Amino acid sequence: MVARVAAADATANGVAELVLGRPASARRELATGLLALRAATVAGSRDAVDLFATFRANRQAPVDNISLALDLDAWSRDNYVMLPGACYAGNRFESRFIGYPPLLTEPADIGPHVPPIVTDIPRLNLHQGPSRLEIAAADLATPAVAVFLPSEKLGLILLVDPATSVGRTGISIAESDDRRQASIAASTPCLREGHRTEGAPGPRERPILPQPGTSITLRARLHAFDCEEIGQLTERLFALRKTITGATSRAHTLPFSAAFAVHEARVNARFVPKRGFLALGARDSAYAIWQTGWCGGFGQTLPLLAAGGKESRARALQTVGFVVEGGQAASGFFHAVSDGKSWYDDGFTAPLPPAPADAWPPRAPPYHHPRWHLVRRSADALALLVKQLALLDRQAATALPAGTDNRIDEPPAPIDPAWAKSARLCADALARLWGRHRQFGQFVDVESGELIVGGSSSAGMVPAALAHAAAYFKEPRYLQIAEESALHYFERFVQAGLTCGGPGDALQCPDSESAAALLESFVTLYEATRDRAWIARARAAAHLLASWVISYDAPPSAHGCPPPGAIRAAGAVFTDAQNRTGAPGYVLSSGAALFRLYRATGEVALLELLRDTAHNLANTFPSPMPPTRRPAPGRVIQVCALAPTAPIGSSRTGAWCPRPASTTRSPCSRIQSSPASTPRPTWALSSPSITWRPG
């Protein structure tokens, strides 16, 4: 492994390089200035070194950019590469460029045992030919790259400053054509080379280059350590994720009680009295009216039944009835989407919101998948429905007489037996699916239950759902399947450092949503069985999930943003490698599994991870905003998560800056789509943002 620095020079090829040998420093006089590279020990760490690359330009000499690279000669395509929040296992998968929202259409791509297929995201090449990806460090959850070399039993973690005095830092990985050598490089300022897919809009605006005579310093910290498996790499990254950027603070903006009051009022304002259910959003399309699982569903009724007022509870019960009475297929799987009149499934057959004229990627042509069902929807629905059935049973058993000090003014009405029957039908459907295929896949036929698209961790909530169903219905068979399937998920995905396919609009791109679901499943199985093996598996899932959580704050600086420090990005969670949205939480998962895992292990770091997300959640609530900046219903607020570059489909990124909801690309209210890509060897990503919309 060799450390190398390069800068522009007035030479034949225009680039001068400097290699760091055994001495801890090296320097070279160039026609344009002085190039230096030095290494320094890191206090308290025996396996880390700080590398400083400095270029001091002559007074009148132009400055381009400098790069600091690690050249690795013992490379293999079997090495594991992670860029937190963007790239897992090198993203070395088959890829398809498909308009938005993407679904598979080619017969060869569809089947229970087809390997994962992703959209055109930044990735290392699965096939022969050039292989290179580049991402701005500020576009990552943690500005780092982590590598596991199994043949060497070696782990490498390179952390960088997300920005320098002259602009943002970029991280790139390039492989030789024979995949026997690789180079991991950091450069500043980051010069992105435009879009990836032919036909996309032209390259985005480049940053202004430094003035002549500027001095640039680029710092990187390298950790090299013995590593037996990917789990040890993710555990080490979890411990190091804040060491370069520093500890994050938590602004005390809104108490949880006040936040819940705002949320309760907002949800009640969306009640649809004619149909008797709580809508998810602005009702501008079926996707903002009702979704079962994934982007909505019983996740909004559970807290209202647990802590809401009398009206909220009554409406939550009506909503559960609305879904159970008409939203379940004969197979036992739940339908996906409703406009209040008709039910639709996951072939995007419900009318989509209109796309802006400049939307990229373009709108996909109509699909012919009317019966495709995203299995995680039924997994989410079952887990939440059984929790609510158990909650209602407890409330009925402990209800106080009317007039006493209790939020429930009258004894709860008996639970409709159809609700328990509905839950059992869904549990049986999932059990049959496992019995037939020994996997839950990603998509099934909603009517027959036959597996259509397999090979992902999308339905990672199923083990938790079946464990809850086993306890509620006293059915040991469900618990047995929960344990078998959870072990399958751990061995095939978590141990491989990859969870994928959770969202229904990103093919099988790596994602955090299924990582959060698997964490919930592993912790639930520990609680159900008291087998400590599930604690070890839950810790591994938590470390992998943490790589998706933004680990530092950067002050927003776009036009119209509040003063620095008003908005905190730390704790936001990237949803997946395609959509690149920093959500305020774990998407239909409370993250409480981290708290329960902390209780089981005593590891404070797990609690701190949850605190970053839960404490800063109030950033996304409209109530603290000045009256002039509060959004109208159905409008979007974007928070500058990490860097003030323009997101797709808008001219600027701003914090607390309302924009029409039509600027988003997804039928799901939480998602904003990413740029499309091109099969060139150099990749670039847009800056992430936190997107908030009522619902």
LOKOLZA-433878 format. One line per field, with one value per residue (C-alpha): x, y, z. Coordinates in Angstrom, 1 decimal, always signed. Example, Ala and Ser with C-alpha at 12.3 -4.5 7.8 and 13.67 -1.06 7.14 Angstrom:
2
px: [+12.3 +13.7]
py: [-4.5 -1.1]
pz: [+7.8 +7.1]
This chain:
695
px: [+0.0 +1.4 +0.3 +0.5 -0.4 -0.9 -1.3 -1.4 +1.9 +3.3 +4.6 +3.9 +1.0 +0.0 +0.2 +3.0 +3.0 +4.8 +5.0 +5.5 +8.3 +9.7 +10.3 +7.2 +7.3 +8.2 +8.1 +8.6 +9.1 +7.0 +6.8 +3.5 +4.3 +5.3 +3.7 +4.1 +2.9 +3.4 +2.2 +1.5 +0.6 -2.9 -2.9 -4.3 -4.5 -1.9 -3.4 -4.1 -2.1 -3.1 -2.0 -1.7 -1.4 -0.5 +0.0 +1.2 +0.8 +3.2 +1.8 +0.6 +0.3 -3.2 -4.5 -6.5 -7.0 -5.0 -5.6 -4.3 -4.4 -3.7 -2.5 -3.2 -1.4 -2.9 -6.4 -9.3 -12.8 -13.7 -12.8 -15.7 -16.1 -18.5 -19.1 -21.6 -25.1 -24.2 -22.2 -22.3 -20.3 -19.0 -22.6 -21.2 -24.5 -26.3 -27.8 -30.7 -31.5 -35.3 -37.5 -39.0 -40.6 -38.5 -39.7 -38.2 -39.8 -37.5 -38.4 -34.7 -34.6 -37.7 -37.7 -37.1 -33.4 -32.2 -29.3 -29.9 -30.4 -30.1 -30.9 -28.1 -26.4 -22.7 -21.0 -17.9 -18.1 -19.5 -18.1 -14.9 -13.7 -13.0 -14.3 -14.4 -16.8 -16.6 -18.8 -18.5 -17.6 -20.4 -22.9 -22.1 -23.6 -20.1 -17.2 -15.3 -14.6 -14.3 -12.7 -12.3 -9.6 -10.6 -7.4 -5.3 -7.7 -7.3 -9.7 -9.1 -11.1 -10.2 -11.9 -11.6 -12.7 -15.9 -14.6 -11.5 -10.8 -11.3 -14.4 -15.8 -13.8 -14.4 -13.8 -13.0 -12.2 -10.6 -9.7 -7.3 -8.8 -7.6 -8.9 -5.5 -4.8 -6.9 -6.6 -8.6 -8.3 -9.6 -9.4 -10.4 -12.2 -14.5 -15.1 -18.0 -18.2 -21.9 -24.6 -24.3 -26.8 -26.7 -29.6 -29.6 -29.4 -25.9 -23.3 -24.1 -22.3 -18.8 -17.3 -15.2 -11.5 -9.2 -7.5 -3.8 -1.4 -3.9 -2.7 -4.6 -4.4 -6.2 -6.4 -7.2 -7.0 -6.2 -7.0 -5.5 -6.3 -6.7 -10.2 -11.7 -15.1 -17.2 -19.0 -15.8 -15.3 -18.8 -18.3 -15.1 -16.6 -19.4 -16.8 -14.9 -17.7 -17.4 -13.7 -12.9 -16.0 -16.4 -19.2 -22.6 -24.7 -28.4 -30.6 -33.5 -36.1 -39.3 -40.3 -41.6 -45.0 -45.4 -44.2 -46.8 -49.5 -48.5 -48.5 -51.9 -53.5 -52.0 -53.1 -56.7 -56.8 -56.5 -59.4 -61.8 -65.2 -67.1 -64.8 -63.8 -60.0 -57.0 -55.4 -51.6 -51.0 -52.3 -54.5 -53.2 -52.9 -53.7 -50.2 -50.8 -54.3 -53.5 -50.6 -50.5 -46.9 -43.8 -44.7 -47.7 -50.5 -50.9 -47.8 -50.0 -52.8 -50.6 -49.4 -52.9 -54.4 -51.6 -51.5 -54.1 -57.2 -60.8 -61.3 -57.9 -58.6 -62.0 -60.6 -57.6 -60.1 -62.1 -58.9 -58.0 -61.5 -61.3 -58.2 -59.3 -62.8 -61.6 -57.9 -56.9 -56.7 -58.0 -54.4 -54.0 -51.6 -52.8 -53.3 -50.9 -52.6 -56.1 -57.7 -60.6 -62.7 -60.5 -57.5 -54.3 -51.1 -47.4 -47.3 -47.8 -51.2 -52.8 -52.4 -49.1 -48.8 -47.7 -44.0 -42.3 -41.2 -37.6 -37.9 -34.9 -35.0 -38.1 -41.4 -41.4 -43.9 -46.9 -46.2 -48.2 -47.8 -51.3 -50.9 -47.4 -47.2 -44.3 -44.0 -42.6 -46.0 -47.8 -44.8 -45.1 -48.9 -48.9 -46.3 -48.2 -51.7 -50.8 -49.2 -52.4 -54.6 -52.4 -52.5 -56.3 -56.5 -54.4 -56.4 -59.6 -58.2 -56.9 -59.6 -60.8 -64.4 -65.8 -65.1 -61.8 -58.4 -57.9 -57.6 -60.1 -63.4 -65.4 -64.4 -63.0 -65.4 -64.8 -62.4 -64.0 -63.1 -62.5 -59.3 -57.7 -58.8 -57.2 -53.9 -54.0 -54.7 -51.6 -49.4 -50.5 -49.8 -46.2 -45.8 -46.9 -44.5 -41.6 -42.7 -42.7 -39.5 -37.5 -37.4 -39.9 -38.5 -39.4 -42.6 -45.4 -48.7 -51.2 -53.9 -52.1 -49.2 -46.7 -43.2 -42.3 -39.1 -36.8 -33.4 -33.6 -33.9 -37.0 -39.3 -36.9 -39.8 -41.4 -39.6 -40.7 -44.2 -44.4 -42.9 -45.6 -48.3 -46.9 -47.3 -50.7 -52.2 -50.2 -49.0 -45.4 -45.2 -45.0 -42.0 -40.2 -40.5 -39.5 -36.2 -35.5 -36.0 -34.2 -31.1 -31.4 -31.4 -28.5 -26.3 -27.1 -27.3 -26.1 -22.9 -22.3 -22.6 -25.6 -29.3 -31.3 -34.7 -36.6 -38.2 -40.6 -39.3 -35.5 -35.3 -32.9 -30.5 -28.8 -31.1 -31.4 -35.1 -34.6 -31.6 -33.8 -36.4 -33.9 -32.6 -36.2 -36.6 -33.5 -34.2 -37.8 -36.6 -34.2 -37.2 -39.3 -36.6 -34.0 -31.4 -28.3 -27.3 -29.9 -28.1 -24.9 -26.9 -28.8 -25.5 -24.2 -27.4 -27.2 -23.6 -24.7 -27.7 -25.6 -23.6 -26.8 -27.2 -25.7 -23.0 -22.2 -23.7 -22.9 -24.4 -26.7 -25.7 -28.1 -30.3 -33.0 -31.5 -31.5 -28.3 -25.8 -26.6 -30.4 -30.8 -29.0 -28.4 -27.0 -29.4 -31.2 -31.2 -30.4 -33.2 -31.4 -28.6 -30.9 -33.2 -30.6 -33.0 -32.1 -35.3 -36.0 -36.2 -36.1 -39.2 -42.1 -39.7 -39.4 -35.8 -36.9 -35.0 -31.8 -33.1 -34.1 -30.7 -29.0 -31.0 -29.8 -26.2 -25.5 -23.7 -24.3 -23.1 -26.3 -28.4 -26.4 -27.2 -30.9 -30.6 -29.2 -32.2 -35.0 -33.7 -33.2 -36.6 -38.1 -36.0 -38.6 -41.7 -43.2 -44.2 -40.8 -40.7 -41.3 -44.8 -43.5 -41.8 -44.4 -45.6 -49.1 -50.6 -49.3 -46.0 -42.5 -39.8 -36.3 -33.5 -29.9 -28.6 -24.9 -24.0 -25.6 -25.6 -28.8 -31.0 -32.5 -35.4 -34.7 -32.4 -31.3 -31.4 -32.7 -33.6 -37.2 -37.7 -41.2 -41.5 -44.5 -44.9 -44.8 -41.0 -40.6 -40.4 -41.9 -45.5 -44.4 -44.4 -41.0 -39.0 -37.2 -35.6 -31.9 -30.4 -30.2 -26.8 -24.7 -22.7 -19.4 -16.6 -16.8 -19.8 -21.2 -24.0 -26.1 -26.2 -28.6 -31.4 -33.9 -37.4 -40.5 -44.1 -47.2 -47.8]
py: [+0.0 +3.3 +6.9 +9.3 +12.9 +14.6 +18.3 +20.3 +21.3 +22.9 +19.6 +17.6 +15.7 +18.6 +16.5 +16.0 +13.2 +12.6 +9.2 +8.9 +6.4 +5.3 +8.9 +10.4 +13.4 +14.2 +17.4 +18.5 +21.8 +22.3 +25.0 +26.0 +25.7 +23.4 +20.0 +18.2 +15.0 +14.0 +11.4 +11.9 +9.5 +9.6 +10.0 +7.0 +4.8 +2.3 +1.4 +4.9 +7.5 +11.0 +12.0 +15.6 +16.7 +20.3 +22.4 +26.0 +27.6 +30.4 +33.9 +34.0 +30.3 +28.9 +26.2 +23.3 +20.6 +18.1 +14.4 +12.1 +8.4 +5.0 +2.5 -1.1 -3.8 -6.9 -6.1 -8.5 -8.1 -10.1 -7.3 -5.6 -1.8 +0.5 +4.2 +4.9 +5.7 +5.2 +2.1 -1.5 -4.4 -2.0 -1.8 -4.5 -5.7 -5.9 -2.6 -1.3 +2.2 +2.6 +5.6 +6.6 +4.7 +1.7 -1.9 -4.9 -5.8 -8.2 -11.9 -12.8 -10.3 -11.6 -14.8 -16.1 -16.7 -13.8 -12.0 -8.4 -5.9 -2.2 +1.0 +3.1 +4.1 +4.7 +1.3 -0.7 -2.7 -6.2 -7.0 -6.4 -3.0 +0.3 +0.3 +3.6 +5.5 +8.9 +10.5 +13.8 +13.0 +15.4 +13.2 +10.3 +9.6 +9.5 +11.0 +7.7 +4.6 +1.2 -1.8 -5.5 -7.6 -11.2 -12.7 -10.5 -10.5 -6.7 -3.9 -0.3 +2.7 +6.1 +9.1 +12.5 +16.0 +16.6 +19.9 +22.0 +25.7 +25.5 +23.4 +19.9 +16.7 +13.9 +10.2 +7.9 +4.2 +3.0 -0.6 -1.8 -3.7 -7.0 -6.1 -6.8 -3.2 -0.4 +3.2 +4.9 +8.7 +11.9 +15.1 +18.7 +20.7 +18.0 +18.4 +16.3 +15.2 +15.6 +13.0 +9.3 +8.5 +9.6 +12.0 +13.5 +17.3 +18.8 +18.8 +20.7 +23.9 +23.3 +25.1 +28.1 +27.1 +28.5 +31.9 +32.0 +31.7 +29.7 +27.1 +23.9 +21.2 +17.9 +15.6 +11.9 +9.5 +5.9 +3.0 -0.4 -3.3 -7.0 -8.0 -11.4 -10.6 -7.8 -7.5 -6.4 -3.8 -2.3 -2.4 -0.5 +2.0 +2.5 +3.3 +5.7 +7.5 +10.8 +10.9 +13.3 +15.5 +15.5 +15.0 +16.4 +18.6 +18.3 +21.4 +21.4 +22.7 +20.9 +18.5 +15.1 +15.9 +19.0 +17.2 +14.5 +17.1 +18.8 +15.4 +14.3 +17.6 +17.2 +13.6 +14.5 +17.3 +14.7 +12.5 +11.5 +11.3 +9.9 +6.9 +6.8 +6.7 +8.9 +9.9 +9.9 +13.3 +16.0 +13.6 +14.8 +11.1 +7.7 +7.4 +10.3 +9.1 +5.6 +3.1 -0.1 -0.5 +0.9 +4.6 +4.6 +2.5 +1.2 +3.1 +6.2 +4.4 +2.7 +5.8 +7.3 +4.2 +4.2 +7.9 +9.8 +11.5 +10.1 +11.5 +10.3 +6.8 +6.6 +7.6 +5.2 +2.4 +3.4 +3.4 -0.1 -1.2 +0.5 -1.5 -4.8 -4.7 -4.0 -3.9 -7.5 -10.1 -13.6 -14.8 -13.0 -10.3 -6.7 -4.4 -1.6 +1.7 +3.2 +6.4 +5.8 +4.1 +1.5 -0.6 -0.9 -2.9 -2.3 -2.2 +1.6 +1.2 +3.9 +7.3 +9.0 +12.6 +14.7 +15.0 +18.3 +19.0 +18.8 +15.6 +13.2 +10.3 +10.6 +9.0 +5.3 +4.0 +2.2 -1.2 -4.3 -5.7 -5.1 -7.9 -7.3 -6.9 -5.6 -8.2 -5.8 -4.0 -7.0 -7.6 -4.0 -4.3 -7.6 -6.5 -3.2 -4.8 -7.5 -4.9 -2.9 -6.0 -6.7 -3.1 -3.0 -6.2 -4.7 -1.5 -3.4 -5.4 -2.4 +0.2 +2.2 +3.1 +6.1 +9.4 +8.3 +9.8 +8.0 +9.3 +6.7 +8.2 +5.0 +1.3 +0.3 -1.3 -5.0 -5.7 -6.8 -10.5 -9.8 -7.9 -11.0 -13.1 -10.7 -10.8 -14.6 -14.7 -12.5 -14.6 -17.8 -16.2 -15.4 -18.8 -20.5 -18.3 -19.4 -23.0 -22.9 -20.9 -20.7 -17.0 -14.1 -12.3 -8.8 -9.1 -11.7 -12.1 -10.5 -12.9 -16.2 -15.5 -16.9 -15.4 -13.1 -11.3 -12.9 -12.3 -9.3 -8.4 -6.2 -8.2 -8.1 -7.2 -10.6 -12.4 -9.8 -9.9 -13.7 -13.6 -11.2 -13.3 -16.4 -14.8 -13.4 -16.4 -18.9 -20.5 -22.0 -22.6 -18.9 -18.5 -21.4 -19.8 -16.4 -17.9 -19.9 -16.9 -14.4 -16.7 -16.8 -13.0 -12.7 -15.2 -14.1 -10.3 -8.9 -11.0 -9.9 -6.2 -5.6 -5.1 -4.3 -4.0 -2.4 +0.5 -0.5 +2.2 +1.4 -2.1 -3.9 -1.0 -1.2 +0.4 +1.3 +0.4 -3.3 -3.0 -1.3 -4.0 -6.8 -5.1 -5.0 -8.7 -9.8 -7.9 -9.2 -12.7 -12.2 -11.0 -14.0 -16.7 -15.2 -16.7 -14.4 -15.4 -12.9 -10.2 -10.7 -10.7 -7.6 -5.8 -6.6 -5.3 -2.1 -1.5 -1.9 +0.3 +3.0 +3.4 +4.9 +7.5 +11.0 +11.3 +15.1 +18.5 +21.0 +24.5 +25.0 +27.9 +28.1 +31.1 +31.6 +29.2 +30.1 +31.0 +28.2 +25.8 +26.2 +22.9 +19.8 +17.0 +14.5 +11.6 +11.8 +8.4 +7.9 +5.7 +3.9 +4.2 +5.4 +8.0 +9.6 +11.2 +11.8 +10.9 +12.2 +8.6 +4.9 +4.9 +3.3 +2.0 +3.9 +2.8 +1.6 -1.7 +0.3 +1.3 -2.3 -3.5 -1.0 -2.4 -5.9 -5.0 -1.8 -0.3 +3.5 +4.0 +2.3 +4.7 +7.7 +6.6 +6.6 +9.9 +11.6 +10.6 +11.0 +14.3 +16.0 +14.9 +18.2 +19.8 +18.5 +19.8 +23.0 +24.4 +26.1 +27.9 +31.6 +32.3 +33.6 +30.3 +27.8 +25.7 +25.5 +22.1 +19.8 +21.7 +20.4 +21.6 +20.7 +20.8 +21.3 +18.1 +18.3 +20.4 +23.4 +22.0 +21.9 +18.8 +17.3 +19.3 +22.4 +25.4 +25.6 +23.6 +25.5 +24.8 +25.4 +26.7 +25.7 +24.5 +23.0 +19.4 +18.7 +19.1 +15.7 +12.7 +9.9 +8.8 +8.1 +11.3 +10.7 +10.2 +12.5 +10.8 +10.9 +11.8 +9.2 +7.8 +6.8 +3.6 +5.6 +4.6 +7.9 +8.6 +11.6 +12.1 +15.1 +16.4 +14.7 +16.5 +15.8 +16.0 +16.6 +16.7 +16.5 +12.8]
pz: [+0.0 -1.1 -0.2 -3.2 -3.7 -7.0 -8.1 -11.3 -12.7 -15.9 -17.2 -20.3 -18.8 -16.5 -13.3 -10.8 -8.2 -4.9 -3.2 +0.6 +1.3 +4.6 +5.8 +7.4 +5.0 +1.4 -0.6 -4.2 -5.8 -8.9 -11.5 -10.0 -6.3 -3.5 -3.0 +0.3 +1.9 +5.5 +8.0 +11.7 +14.4 +15.9 +19.7 +21.5 +18.3 +17.3 +14.0 +12.6 +10.8 +9.7 +6.2 +5.2 +1.6 +1.1 -2.1 -1.7 -5.1 -6.3 -6.1 -9.7 -10.3 -11.1 -8.7 -10.0 -7.4 -5.4 -4.6 -2.0 -3.0 -1.5 -4.1 -3.3 -5.2 -3.5 -4.8 -5.7 -6.9 -3.9 -1.6 +0.2 -0.4 +1.5 +1.1 +4.0 +2.7 -1.0 -1.8 -0.3 -1.6 -4.2 -5.6 -7.9 -9.3 -12.6 -13.4 -15.6 -16.6 -16.1 -15.9 -12.6 -10.8 -11.8 -12.0 -13.7 -17.1 -18.9 -18.3 -17.7 -14.9 -13.1 -11.0 -7.5 -7.8 -10.0 -8.3 -7.2 -10.0 -9.2 -11.0 -12.6 -9.4 -8.8 -8.8 -9.5 -12.7 -12.4 -15.8 -17.7 -18.6 -16.7 -13.1 -11.2 -9.0 -7.4 -4.8 -2.9 +0.7 +1.8 +0.0 +2.4 +5.8 +7.1 +4.9 +4.7 +2.7 +4.4 +2.8 +3.8 +2.2 +3.0 +1.6 +3.9 +6.8 +6.8 +7.3 +6.0 +6.9 +5.4 +6.9 +5.3 +6.1 +4.0 +2.8 +2.8 +2.5 -1.3 -1.5 -1.0 -0.9 -3.3 -2.7 -5.6 -6.1 -9.3 -10.2 -12.9 -15.8 -14.4 -10.9 -9.3 -8.4 -7.0 -5.9 -3.2 -3.5 -1.9 -3.8 -3.4 -4.6 -5.8 -9.6 -10.6 -14.3 -14.8 -15.2 -15.9 -18.5 -22.1 -22.7 -19.2 -18.7 -19.1 -16.4 -13.3 -12.3 -11.2 -8.1 -8.6 -8.6 -6.0 -6.6 -7.8 -4.8 -2.7 -0.2 +0.0 +2.7 +2.5 +5.5 +5.6 +8.5 +7.7 +10.0 +9.1 +11.4 +11.6 +10.4 +10.1 +8.7 +7.4 +10.7 +12.4 +9.7 +10.2 +14.0 +13.7 +11.4 +13.9 +16.6 +14.3 +12.4 +14.4 +15.0 +12.1 +12.1 +15.9 +18.3 +17.4 +19.6 +20.1 +19.9 +22.4 +20.0 +20.8 +23.7 +22.6 +24.2 +22.1 +19.0 +19.5 +20.0 +16.7 +15.0 +16.4 +15.3 +11.8 +11.4 +12.5 +10.0 +7.3 +8.4 +5.5 +7.2 +4.2 +3.9 +7.6 +7.6 +8.2 +5.0 +4.7 +3.1 +0.8 -1.2 -4.5 -5.6 -4.3 -3.0 -0.6 +0.4 +1.7 +1.6 +3.6 +4.9 +3.4 +3.3 +5.6 +7.0 +10.5 +11.6 +12.1 +14.0 +16.6 +18.4 +18.3 +19.9 +22.6 +23.5 +21.5 +22.6 +22.4 +18.9 +17.7 +19.0 +17.4 +14.0 +14.3 +15.0 +11.9 +9.9 +10.9 +10.0 +6.6 +5.7 +7.1 +5.5 +1.9 +1.7 +1.9 -0.9 -0.6 -0.5 +2.9 +1.5 +1.9 -1.1 -1.4 -2.2 -2.1 -3.2 -0.8 -3.5 -5.2 -4.2 -6.2 -5.9 -6.6 -10.3 -10.1 -11.8 -9.7 -11.4 -10.5 -9.6 -12.6 -13.1 -13.7 -17.3 -16.4 -14.4 -14.6 -14.9 -17.1 -16.2 -16.8 -19.4 -17.9 -16.4 -16.9 -13.3 -11.8 -9.3 -8.1 -4.3 -2.3 +0.5 +3.0 +2.9 +4.4 +6.8 +8.1 +8.3 +10.2 +12.7 +13.4 +13.4 +15.9 +18.1 +18.0 +18.8 +21.8 +22.9 +22.7 +24.7 +27.4 +27.4 +27.7 +30.6 +32.5 +31.7 +34.6 +35.2 +33.4 +35.2 +36.7 +35.9 +32.5 +29.0 +27.9 +29.0 +28.4 +28.3 +24.9 +22.5 +21.9 +19.1 +15.9 +15.4 +11.8 +12.7 +14.4 +11.5 +9.0 +10.9 +11.0 +7.2 +6.6 +8.9 +7.1 +3.7 +4.8 +6.3 +3.0 +1.1 +3.3 +3.0 -0.8 -1.5 +1.8 +1.2 +1.2 -1.8 -2.8 -5.0 -5.0 -6.9 -4.5 -5.5 -5.6 -3.3 -5.9 -5.7 -8.6 -7.7 -5.1 -3.7 -1.4 +2.3 +1.5 +3.8 +6.8 +9.1 +8.5 +11.4 +13.9 +12.5 +12.8 +16.3 +17.4 +15.7 +17.4 +20.9 +20.2 +18.6 +20.6 +17.4 +17.8 +14.0 +13.4 +15.8 +14.2 +10.7 +12.2 +13.6 +10.4 +8.1 +10.4 +10.4 +6.6 +6.4 +8.8 +6.9 +3.4 +3.9 +7.2 +7.2 +3.6 +4.7 +2.5 +2.8 -0.3 -2.0 +0.9 -1.0 -3.8 -6.2 -6.3 -7.7 -5.3 -4.5 -1.1 +1.5 +5.2 +5.5 +5.4 +7.7 +10.3 +9.8 +10.4 +13.5 +14.8 +13.9 +15.6 +18.8 +18.8 +18.5 +21.4 +23.5 +22.4 +22.9 +25.2 +23.0 +23.3 +19.7 +18.5 +20.5 +18.5 +15.3 +16.3 +17.1 +13.6 +12.1 +14.2 +13.1 +9.5 +10.0 +11.6 +8.4 +6.8 +9.6 +9.0 +11.6 +11.6 +11.1 +8.4 +8.4 +5.4 +3.3 +0.4 -0.3 +2.2 +4.8 +8.5 +10.3 +10.7 +13.4 +13.2 +11.2 +12.2 +9.8 +12.3 +12.9 +9.6 +7.8 +4.1 +2.7 -0.1 -2.6 -5.4 -3.9 -1.7 +0.7 +4.3 +6.1 +9.7 +10.9 +9.9 +7.6 +9.5 +12.2 +15.4 +16.0 +19.4 +18.7 +19.4 +22.8 +23.6 +22.3 +24.6 +27.5 +26.7 +26.2 +28.1 +25.1 +25.4 +21.8 +20.6 +22.7 +21.4 +17.8 +18.5 +20.4 +17.3 +15.3 +17.9 +19.4 +16.1 +14.7 +15.8 +13.0 +10.6 +12.4 +11.1 +14.5 +15.5 +12.1 +11.9 +10.6 +7.3 +6.6 +7.7 +4.7 +3.4 +3.6 +0.9 +0.5 +1.0 +3.3 +2.4 +5.0 +3.8 +5.1 +4.3 +1.4 -0.4 -4.0 -6.0 -5.8 -8.9 -10.2 -8.3 -8.6 -5.0 -1.8 +1.3 +4.8 +5.9 +2.3 +1.1 -2.4 -4.3 -3.6 -7.4 -7.4 -5.8 -8.0 -6.0 -5.5 -1.9 +0.2 +1.8 -1.3 -3.7 -6.6 -7.5 -10.9 -13.5 -14.4 -17.3 -17.9 -17.9 -15.5 -13.6 -11.3 -9.4 -7.0 -6.1 -2.6 -0.1 +1.6 +4.3 +2.8 +4.9 +3.9 +6.1 +6.3]
